[in-house]
């Protein structure tokens, strides 16, 4: 919660409707402006093989 109320901090958000449901995401965007929000993902879909990211 500190990341939402402290203006100097950025808030990472996983907006996938699993970690954060849509209504909670809207609430978080109201608390933390878009400039201090970071959308992240915990998923990556790559086929078989060796990949460099």
C-alpha positions in Angstrom: 0.0 0.0 0.0 2.9 2.4 0.6 3.6 2.5 -3.1 0.0 3.7 -3.7 0.1 6.5 -1.2 3.7 7.7 -1.6 3.9 10.0 -4.6 7.7 9.5 -5.1 7.3 5.8 -5.6 6.2 3.9 -8.7 3.6 1.0 -8.5 4.1 -2.1 -10.5 0.8 -3.6 -11.5 0.0 -7.0 -13.1 -3.2 -6.2 -14.9 -4.3 -9.6 -16.1 -7.6 -10.0 -14.2 -5.9 -12.9 -12.2 -3.5 -10.9 -10.0 -5.6 -7.8 -10.1 -9.3 -7.7 -11.0 -10.6 -4.8 -13.1 -12.3 -3.0 -10.2 -9.1 -3.1 -8.1 -7.0 -1.9 -11.0 -9.3 1.1 -11.4 -9.0 1.8 -7.7 -5.2 1.7 -7.9 -5.2 4.0 -10.9 -7.3 6.5 -8.9 -4.8 6.3 -6.0 -1.7 6.3 -8.2 -1.6 8.4 -11.4 -0.7 6.8 -14.7 2.7 8.4 -14.8 3.7 6.5 -11.6 2.2 3.1 -12.6 4.1 0.4 -14.3 2.2 -2.4 -16.1 4.1 -5.7 -15.9 3.5 -9.3 -16.9 4.5 -12.5 -15.2 3.9 -14.6 -18.4 5.8 -15.1 -21.6 4.8 -17.5 -24.4 7.7 -18.7 -26.4 7.9 -22.0 -28.3 10.5 -24.7 -27.7 14.1 -23.7 -28.1 16.8 -21.5 -26.7 15.8 -17.8 -26.5 17.7 -14.7 -25.5 15.7 -11.9 -24.0 
